[in-house]
């Protein structure tokens, strides 16, 4: 690979063990606060990783790879036609080949549980290429996923909301804010201190609506989507796809995915989950990657021994996409203080690129008694439980 691919493409800082990098050159991998070291310390590449991953590189070298793929110095036109022709589910030889508003998009990504992730996206018709190299995880997934769309929004002339200026307080001063806060409607807000950050997690749709500024009219739409999502999944699990066929945006393609993928996913997790006993819609949110008319709803398939979670993307009354996860959605948002006194905090949701505010009420002795969540329909107060 070094001789036949990397050097002809001008990629002198790409390879497994060639060149011989120094320890200070290669980034460490992180999952939260845990330092997982560097790939130089691992017994890589294993035999089964040769060729399918584990290569070290730089963003500049990956841009050189993009330029090499535009020409014929490394690959012939015939070879590139084979590689970039989508054969199955928009997938060619190692690349996704997709049609987007900006034209043809050719992309590939990868990630590990150690905190590393990378993605390369080539908008061929638009003449735009993005490379993201990340050495830190995000919640429980690759960091590039919530970042890439914001970068491309800016590249293509759009606008992205940035977080406000904040103040870092001494970690010990934040302990008083930790605890469980209960809304009048029954929802809960859990607040935990992690370092100098308050991690705020809403539990229940009413607390989600309050924290994510969901107005009453939108909340009523969400309730209808929850009922409809449960009905669709229950019918699909019983073998009746008529309910789901009605609401699919791309019926022919999506119906095939639902028929084949859901059966395959359930079979794969059957031993871990056991037989499915309950289907319930957990929570609905505005979809992070859409400006309007789209919602993301999480449906839990609860088994005897465990659960599986599907997230459905609803747009204009139709299902436009879905994903799957073994774990419940993480709705927590990190908050930092806006003031030196620490009574007002700002949070930033990276997926949605949205700012949030919360405030705390205290008694005469300085004990925290409540958290106040601003909302377009009026502020919502959650009382701290004793």
Secondary structure by P-SEA (a helix, b strand, c coil): cccccccccccccccccccccccccbbbbbccccccccccccccccccccccccccccaaaaaaaaaaaaccccccaaaaaaaaccccccccccbbbbbccccbbbbccccccccccbbbbbcccccbbbbbbbcccccccccccccaaaaaaaaacbbbbbbcbbbbcccccccccbbbbbcccbbbbbbbbcccbbbbbbccaaaaaaaacccaaaaaaaaaaaaaaaaaaaaaaaccaaaaaacccccaaaaaaaacaaaaaaaaaccccccccccccccccccccccccbbbbbbbbcccccbbbbbbbbcccccccccccccccccbbbbbbccccccbbbbbbccccbbbbbbbbbcccccccbbbbbccccbbbbbbcc
